[in-house]
Structures are given as C-alpha cells and as structure tokens.
Amino acid sequence: MLAEAATRPCELAVLPDHPTAADLEAAYVRRGAQVAMCDAARRLAVETLEAERVLIDDWLRASRPR
C-alpha cells in the first residue's frame, strides 16, 4: 500500500492580499523549500513501497516448495 505521503497534496505558501516585493521573495523561497520537502517525502514513500514489494517477492520465492 502506498504511503499517505505519496498522495497527500503539498502545502504551498501563498501571497497575502496586498503583497509587497518582500512578500513575493519570501513566498518564492518558502515554496521552493516546500516543493523540495514534498518531493523528498513522495520519493521516500515510493522507494519504500518498491523495497517492500521486492522483499515480499523474495519471501514468496523462498517459501515455494522445490
């Protein structure tokens, strides 16, 4: 089963109603960090699922009668 982190929408910074240039710059930097964190969480969830499936396949192969 795919981890919740792989399907959860990413949180992204939004600008206030009347943004200043500083608000824009801060949101730009914050969004970059948020996208990187979200991507890393999704990648980890997928890699974990793939590793789990490999382990299950190995176990099934090893448990078959010869």
DSSP file (Angstrom, degrees, kcal/mol; ACC not computed):
  #  RESIDUE AA STRUCTURE BP1 BP2  ACC     N-H-->O    O-->H-N    N-H-->O    O-->H-N    TCO  KAPPA ALPHA  PHI   PSI    X-CA   Y-CA   Z-CA
    1    1 A M              0   0    0      0, 0.0     2,-0.2     0, 0.0     0, 0.0   0.000 360.0 360.0 360.0 133.3    0.0    0.0    0.0
    2    2 A L        -     0   0    0      1,-0.1    44,-0.1     2,-0.1     5,-0.1  -0.471 360.0-108.5 -71.5 133.9    1.4    3.4   -1.0
    3    3 A A    >   -     0   0    0     42,-0.3     3,-1.6    -2,-0.2     4,-0.5  -0.229  21.9-118.0 -62.3 150.5    2.2    5.7    2.0
    4    4 A E  G >> S+     0   0    0      1,-0.3     4,-1.6     2,-0.2     3,-1.2   0.802 111.0  68.7 -59.7 -30.6   -0.1    8.6    2.6
    5    5 A A  G 34 S+     0   0    0      1,-0.3    -1,-0.3     2,-0.2    37,-0.1   0.758  94.2  57.8 -61.9 -24.4    2.9   10.9    2.0
    6    6 A A  G <4 S+     0   0    0     -3,-1.6    -1,-0.3     1,-0.2    -2,-0.2   0.695 116.3  31.5 -80.4 -18.7    2.9    9.9   -1.7
    7    7 A T  T <4 S+     0   0    0     -3,-1.2    -2,-0.2    -4,-0.5    -1,-0.2   0.523  90.3 108.7-116.0  -9.5   -0.7   11.0   -2.3
    8    8 A R  S  < S-     0   0    0     -4,-1.6    34,-0.0     1,-0.1     2,-0.0  -0.488  75.9-110.8 -71.3 135.1   -1.1   14.0    0.1
    9    9 A P        -     0   0    0      0, 0.0     2,-0.2     0, 0.0    -1,-0.1  -0.370  36.4-110.5 -63.0 145.2   -1.3   17.4   -1.6
   10   10 A C        -     0   0    0      1,-0.1     2,-0.4    -3,-0.1    25,-0.1  -0.537  24.0-122.3 -78.0 141.7    1.8   19.5   -0.9
   11   11 A E        -     0   0    0     -2,-0.2     2,-0.4    23,-0.1    27,-0.1  -0.711  34.1-171.6 -80.7 131.9    1.4   22.6    1.2
   12   12 A L        -     0   0    0     -2,-0.4    19,-0.1    22,-0.0    15,-0.0  -0.988  24.5-113.2-130.8 137.6    2.5   25.7   -0.7
   13   13 A A        -     0   0    0     -2,-0.4     2,-0.3    14,-0.2    18,-0.0  -0.322  32.2-158.7 -62.6 144.3    3.0   29.3    0.5
   14   14 A V        -     0   0    0     17,-0.0    -1,-0.0    -2,-0.0     0, 0.0  -0.901  19.4-107.6-123.9 156.5    0.5   31.8   -0.8
   15   15 A L        -     0   0    0     -2,-0.3     9,-0.0     1,-0.1     8,-0.0  -0.506  34.4-111.7 -80.7 149.8    0.8   35.6   -1.0
   16   16 A P        -     0   0    0      0, 0.0    -1,-0.1     0, 0.0     7,-0.0  -0.194  41.3 -91.7 -69.7 173.7   -1.2   37.9    1.3
   17   17 A D  S    S+     0   0    0      1,-0.3    -2,-0.1     2,-0.0     0, 0.0   0.877 122.4  26.4 -58.2 -41.7   -3.9   40.0   -0.2
   18   18 A H  S    S-     0   0    0      0, 0.0    -1,-0.3     0, 0.0     2,-0.0  -0.687  89.8-166.2-123.4  77.3   -1.7   43.0   -0.8
   19   19 A P        -     0   0    0      0, 0.0     2,-0.2     0, 0.0    -4,-0.0  -0.282   7.3-150.6 -72.0 147.7    1.8   41.6   -1.3
   20   20 A T     >  -     0   0    0      1,-0.1     4,-2.1    -2,-0.0     5,-0.1  -0.533  37.0 -98.7 -99.8 174.7    5.0   43.6   -1.2
   21   21 A A  H  > S+     0   0    0      1,-0.2     4,-2.4     2,-0.2     5,-0.2   0.881 127.4  54.1 -62.0 -36.8    8.1   42.7   -3.1
   22   22 A A  H  > S+     0   0    0      2,-0.2     4,-2.6     1,-0.2    -1,-0.2   0.893 106.0  51.9 -64.6 -39.6    9.5   41.2    0.2
   23   23 A D  H  > S+     0   0    0      2,-0.2     4,-2.6     1,-0.2     5,-0.2   0.913 110.0  49.7 -61.3 -42.6    6.3   39.0    0.5
   24   24 A L  H  X S+     0   0    0     -4,-2.1     4,-2.2     2,-0.2    -2,-0.2   0.930 112.4  46.3 -62.7 -46.4    6.9   37.8   -3.1
   25   25 A E  H  X S+     0   0    0     -4,-2.4     4,-2.2     2,-0.2    -2,-0.2   0.915 113.8  48.4 -63.4 -43.4   10.6   37.0   -2.4
   26   26 A A  H  X S+     0   0    0     -4,-2.6     4,-2.7     1,-0.2    -2,-0.2   0.916 112.7  47.9 -64.3 -43.2    9.8   35.2    0.9
   27   27 A A  H  X S+     0   0    0     -4,-2.6     4,-2.9     2,-0.2   -14,-0.2   0.877 109.5  54.2 -65.6 -37.0    7.0   33.1   -0.7
   28   28 A Y  H  X S+     0   0    0     -4,-2.2     4,-1.8    -5,-0.2    -2,-0.2   0.934 112.8  42.1 -61.8 -47.1    9.2   32.2   -3.6
   29   29 A V  H  X S+     0   0    0     -4,-2.2     4,-2.0     2,-0.2    -2,-0.2   0.927 115.7  49.6 -66.3 -45.2   11.9   30.9   -1.3
   30   30 A R  H  X S+     0   0    0     -4,-2.7     4,-2.5     1,-0.2    -2,-0.2   0.911 109.9  51.0 -62.3 -42.7    9.4   29.2    1.0
   31   31 A R  H  X S+     0   0    0     -4,-2.9     4,-2.8     1,-0.2     5,-0.2   0.899 107.0  54.2 -62.4 -40.2    7.7   27.5   -1.9
   32   32 A G  H  X S+     0   0    0     -4,-1.8     4,-2.1    -5,-0.2    -1,-0.2   0.927 111.1  45.1 -58.8 -45.3   11.0   26.2   -3.2
   33   33 A A  H  X S+     0   0    0     -4,-2.0     4,-2.4     1,-0.2    -2,-0.2   0.902 113.0  51.2 -65.4 -40.8   11.7   24.6    0.2
   34   34 A Q  H  X S+     0   0    0     -4,-2.5     4,-2.4     2,-0.2    -2,-0.2   0.901 110.0  48.6 -65.0 -40.8    8.2   23.2    0.4
   35   35 A V  H  X S+     0   0    0     -4,-2.8     4,-2.7     2,-0.2     5,-0.2   0.914 111.6  50.1 -64.9 -42.4    8.4   21.6   -3.1
   36   36 A A  H  X S+     0   0    0     -4,-2.1     4,-2.2    -5,-0.2    -2,-0.2   0.915 112.9  46.4 -62.8 -42.8   11.7   20.0   -2.3
   37   37 A M  H  X S+     0   0    0     -4,-2.4     4,-2.2     2,-0.2    -2,-0.2   0.901 113.6  48.3 -65.9 -41.2   10.4   18.6    1.0
   38   38 A C  H  X S+     0   0    0     -4,-2.4     4,-2.4     2,-0.2    -2,-0.2   0.916 111.6  49.5 -66.0 -43.4    7.2   17.3   -0.7
   39   39 A D  H  X S+     0   0    0     -4,-2.7     4,-2.7     1,-0.2    -1,-0.2   0.908 111.0  49.9 -62.1 -42.2    9.2   15.7   -3.5
   40   40 A A  H  X S+     0   0    0     -4,-2.2     4,-2.5     2,-0.2    -1,-0.2   0.905 110.5  49.7 -64.1 -41.5   11.5   14.0   -1.0
   41   41 A A  H  X S+     0   0    0     -4,-2.2     4,-2.1     2,-0.2    -2,-0.2   0.912 113.3  46.3 -64.0 -42.3    8.6   12.6    1.0
   42   42 A R  H  X S+     0   0    0     -4,-2.4     4,-2.3     2,-0.2    -2,-0.2   0.914 112.0  50.6 -66.6 -42.5    7.0   11.3   -2.1
   43   43 A R  H  X S+     0   0    0     -4,-2.7     4,-2.7     1,-0.2     5,-0.2   0.919 111.1  49.0 -61.7 -43.5   10.2    9.8   -3.4
   44   44 A L  H  X S+     0   0    0     -4,-2.5     4,-2.4     1,-0.2    -1,-0.2   0.901 110.2  51.2 -63.0 -41.3   10.8    8.1    0.0
   45   45 A A  H  X S+     0   0    0     -4,-2.1     4,-2.1     2,-0.2   -42,-0.3   0.915 113.2  44.8 -62.7 -43.0    7.3    6.7    0.0
   46   46 A V  H  X S+     0   0    0     -4,-2.3     4,-2.6     2,-0.2    -2,-0.2   0.919 113.3  49.7 -68.7 -43.5    7.7    5.2   -3.5
   47   47 A E  H  X S+     0   0    0     -4,-2.7     4,-2.4     1,-0.2    -2,-0.2   0.886 111.0  50.7 -62.7 -37.6   11.2    3.8   -2.7
   48   48 A T  H  X S+     0   0    0     -4,-2.4     4,-2.4    -5,-0.2    -1,-0.2   0.918 110.5  48.8 -65.5 -43.6    9.8    2.2    0.5
   49   49 A L  H  X S+     0   0    0     -4,-2.1     4,-2.3     2,-0.2    -2,-0.2   0.919 111.8  49.2 -62.2 -43.8    6.9    0.6   -1.4
   50   50 A E  H  X S+     0   0    0     -4,-2.6     4,-2.0     1,-0.2    -2,-0.2   0.920 112.0  48.1 -62.8 -43.1    9.3   -0.7   -4.1
   51   51 A A  H  X S+     0   0    0     -4,-2.4     4,-2.3     1,-0.2    -1,-0.2   0.891 110.3  52.7 -64.3 -39.1   11.6   -2.2   -1.4
   52   52 A E  H  X S+     0   0    0     -4,-2.4     4,-2.3     1,-0.2    -1,-0.2   0.909 108.9  49.7 -62.1 -42.3    8.6   -3.8    0.4
   53   53 A R  H  X S+     0   0    0     -4,-2.3     4,-2.6     2,-0.2    -1,-0.2   0.883 109.1  51.6 -66.0 -38.2    7.5   -5.4   -2.8
   54   54 A V  H  X S+     0   0    0     -4,-2.0     4,-2.7     2,-0.2    -1,-0.2   0.929 110.4  49.1 -63.0 -44.5   11.0   -6.8   -3.5
   55   55 A L  H  X S+     0   0    0     -4,-2.3     4,-2.4     2,-0.2    -2,-0.2   0.902 111.7  48.8 -62.0 -41.1   11.1   -8.3    0.0
   56   56 A I  H  X S+     0   0    0     -4,-2.3     4,-2.7     2,-0.2    -2,-0.2   0.928 112.0  48.9 -64.4 -45.0    7.6   -9.9   -0.4
   57   57 A D  H  X S+     0   0    0     -4,-2.6     4,-2.5     1,-0.2    -2,-0.2   0.915 112.1  48.9 -61.1 -42.9    8.6  -11.3   -3.8
   58   58 A D  H  X S+     0   0    0     -4,-2.7     4,-2.3     2,-0.2    -1,-0.2   0.913 111.8  49.2 -62.3 -42.5   11.9  -12.7   -2.3
   59   59 A W  H  X S+     0   0    0     -4,-2.4     4,-1.7     2,-0.2    -2,-0.2   0.916 111.0  49.5 -64.2 -43.3    9.9  -14.2    0.6
   60   60 A L  H  X S+     0   0    0     -4,-2.7     4,-0.7     1,-0.2    -1,-0.2   0.915 111.6  48.7 -63.1 -42.2    7.4  -15.8   -1.8
   61   61 A R  H >< S+     0   0    0     -4,-2.5     3,-0.7     1,-0.2    -1,-0.2   0.914 112.8  48.0 -62.1 -42.0   10.2  -17.3   -3.9
   62   62 A A  H 3< S+     0   0    0     -4,-2.3    -1,-0.2     1,-0.2    -2,-0.2   0.772 109.9  52.7 -70.8 -26.3   12.0  -18.7   -0.9
   63   63 A S  H 3< S+     0   0    0     -4,-1.7    -1,-0.2    -5,-0.2    -2,-0.2   0.540  83.9 106.5 -90.5  -6.1    8.8  -20.2    0.6
   64   64 A R  S << S-     0   0    0     -3,-0.7     2,-0.1    -4,-0.7    -3,-0.0  -0.481  79.5-109.2 -70.8 140.1    7.8  -22.1   -2.6
   65   65 A P              0   0    0      0, 0.0    -1,-0.1     0, 0.0    -2,-0.1  -0.416 360.0 360.0 -66.3 146.7    8.3  -25.9   -2.4
   66   66 A R              0   0    0     -2,-0.1    -2,-0.0    -3,-0.1    -3,-0.0   0.423 360.0 360.0-104.1 360.0   11.2  -27.1   -4.6
